[in-house]
Amino acid sequence: MKKRLITFLFTLIALMAFQTTVSANDIKFVQVTDSHYSSGNEFKRNVLESTIKDINTLKGVSFVVFTGDNIDKANPEYLKEFVKIVNKLDVPYYMVIGNHEVFKSGDLSKLRYMEIIKENNIFYRPSKPNYKFTKNGFLFLIVDGAKEVIPGANGYYREDTLEWVDKELTKHSKMPAIILQHFPLVPPKEMVTHKTYQAEKYLEMLDKHNNVIAVVSGHYHINGEQMKNGIYHISTPTLLNEPYQYKIIDIVTTKGFSPMIYTQLRDVNIQPAE
């Protein structure tokens, strides 16, 4: 009887350890994109504040990523207000720069953009528009394709940016990687005005790596998801179009199989302005 009890306890402990291992290799995060926040616009403030409150009701979220056009134009005050609102999140967040947000000859270069975030959130670590972080065994790359000298709706991933992505993917070749950016490489629809310049060069570089499982983008303001050469390309609608939505992304891993990606668009119930 004692031997059976010991065997039962050992099996129970092993199962608990297995479940812990499985859950440790899964991750859930939220993508919010194209909120186009501007000071003095109560509607946009209300949508953003309602979104933050809604995200805080979710269970198991590791982080939130804002994938560009977070503010409507390159205005430092817009960004300061945006950061103060999203600072109310219960989880860490990360920022991608979009085409509406920076203008080097104006008041908001990319360097100043990152400085403002850090000035208003002492826990925010990134200081450059291209950066990486790891969570639960996954590599996340924030990749910048915005133009700050002559801004426009067409994205452009510079040669040095692609070299950085290539280097990081090689360095972390054993980790599944997710790329987070504003401009899609595989657009949800054809729009010459929003096309990413030389996207084929970026895609060719990604084809050299076996660890990239997804590229998550915004910019087109519509939903679209498709597989290309083993990489899941995810585009998400603007937060401002009705129904007001953000995306929940779950990545589930099972030993011996490729990670599975599940996405869900979640509607935001806009609360009355306070």
N, C-alpha and C positions, 0 to 999 in steps of 0.2 A: 504494500500500500504506500509506504514511504517512498519507494523507488518510483512508483507511478506519479506521485505528487511532484517529485523533483523533475521528472520528465515533462510533466504538464507545465510546470513553472518555466522550465528552460524553453519549451516551445512558445509559450506566451511572450516571454522576453524577446525571443528571436523575431516573432511576428511584429511586436511593437517596434523593434529596431528597423525591420524592413519597411514598415509604414512610415517611420520617421525619415528613412533614407529616401523613399519615393517622394514624399512631400517636400523634402529639402531640395530636390532637383526640379521642382515645378515652380512657376512664377506667374503672378498676375499683376498687370500694370494697366494704367489708364492713359489714353491719348486724348488730349484736347487740342484742337487746331483751329487756326484762322478765327480767333475771337475778335480781332480788329478793335480792341478797346481804345476809347478816346475819352479824354476828360470832358465833363459837362454833359455827356450823353447818358441820361439816366437809364434808358433801355439797355444799353450795352453793359452798364454797371450791374443792373439787376440780373441780366442773364449770367454774367460771370459769377456774381455772388451766389446765385441760386445753384450754379454748377458746382462750386466749391462745397456748398452745404450738402449737395446730393452725393458727391464723391465721398465725403466724410461718413456717410451712412453705410458704405460698402465694407464688407469683411474681406480680409486677406490681401488687400492691395499693397504692393511693395513700394510703388512710387507712381508719380504722375509725370508725363512728359508733355510739354507744350510745343508743338511742332511748327512754330513759325507764324508770322503775321499775328503775333500776340497783341500788338498795338497797331493802330491804323496808319500812323505815319511816324517819321523819325523825330519824335518829340520827347525829350527827357522826362517831362512831367507826366506824360502818358505812361511811360515805363515805371516811374516811381509809384504811381497809383496802382498800376497792374500788380506789381510785386507786393504791395501792402495787402491787396485783396487775396492773392494766392498764398501769402504767408499763413493764412488761416487753415490751410490744409493740415491734416493730421499725419501726413506721410511726406517724405522728401519729394522734391520736384526738380525737374531739369528743363532747360530752355534751349530751343533751337531758334536761330534768327531767320526771319522771312524777308521777302522782297520789299515789304512796306516799311521796314523798321529802321533801316540805317541809311545815312547819307554823310559821307566823310566830309564834304564841304559844308555841311550844315552843322547842327548841334549834336549829332549822334553817330559817331563812328562805331565800328564793331568793338573796339577796345573800350570806349566809353560805355557802350551798352552793357558789357560784362561787368564793368566797374560799378555801375548803378545797381545792378542786381546784388552784388556783394555788399555794397554800402547799406542796402535796405534789408539784407538777410545775412547775418553774420555766419550762418551755418552753410551758406552756399559756397562750395569749394572751387568750381571751375572758373578760370580766369581768361580762357581763350575760347573762340567759337567752335573749334574742333577739340573734342575731348572724349575720354572714355571712362567707364565705370563698370564694375562687376557686381553681380548679385546672384546668389543661389547657383553658382557655377556657370552663369551666362555672361558673355561679354557684350556690352552695349557701347556702340560708337555713335556719338553725336557728330554729324557731318554737315559742314556749312557750305551752302552753294549760293549765298546771296552776294550781290554786287553792291559795294558801298561807294564806288567812284561815280558810276553812271547807273543808278538803280533802274530796275525794270522788271517786268513780269517773267522774263526768261531766266532760268537758273543756269549757273555755270560753276562746275566743280573744278577748281584750279588744279594744275598739274601737281603742285606741292601737297594739295589736299588729298589727291588720289594716291600719291606716294605714301602719305601718312597712313591712310586706310590700309593700303597694301602691306605696309610694315607691321601694323598692329594685328592684322589678320594672320600674318605669318608667325608673329611672336606668340600669339594665343591660338595656334592651330588646333589645339586639343579641346578648345572651348566652343560650344555653339554660340554664334554671334548674331546679334540683331542690330541693324543700322537704323538710326532715327534721324530723319532729315525733313526739310520742307518740300523740296522739289522732287517729284517722282522720277524714276528711271523708266518705268513702264506706266504711262499715263492712263487714267481711267477712261479718257476719251481724247480724240485728236483736237488740239487747240494750238495753232501756230503761235499765238500770242503768249502762251504759257509753256512752250516747249523748252526742255532742258538741252542746252548746247552740248554736243558731243557726248550724249548719254551712252552711245555705243562704246566709247573708250572705257567708261566706268564699268559697264556691264562686262566687257572683255576682261578687265582686271578681276572682277568678282568671280568669273568663271575659273580662275586659277585656284580658287580656294573652295574647300569642301565643307567649311564650317559655317558659312553664312546661311541662315535659315529664313530670314525675313528682312525686308526693307520697308519701313513704315514712314509714310509721308502724308502731306496735306496739299495745300496750294490750289487744287482744282475745285474745291468746295463741294465735291460730290463723292459718293461712295463707289469704290471699285477694288476688287481683289482678284489677282490672277497669279498663277504659277508660271515661272519662266526659268528653265534650266535648273530646276530644283530649289529655286528661291521664291518665297511667297511675297509678292509685292502688294502692299496694303495702302490704299488711299482712303481718307476719312473726310466726311463733310465738314463744312464750316459750322462752328457753334452757333452762328447767328441765323441760319435758315431754319424756318419752321418745318418739321418739328426740331426743336433745339436738342442737339445730340452730341454725345462724345462716345468714344469707343473703349470697351473693356477687352483687353487681350490676355488670354490665358495660354501659357505654353506648358504642355504636359509631357514629361519624359518617362519612357519605359525602357528598362535595360534591354539592349539588343535591338532597339527600334529607333528610327529617327524621331526627333521631337514633333509633337502634334500641336498645331496652332489653332485656337478657337477664338473667334471674335464675336462681339455683340455690340450693336449700337444701342445706347441707353438714352431714352428721352428724359429731358430735364423738365420738371414741373416748375415753371417760373413763379417764384414767390412774390407777393406784393412788396413794393419798395418800402424799406424801413424809414 
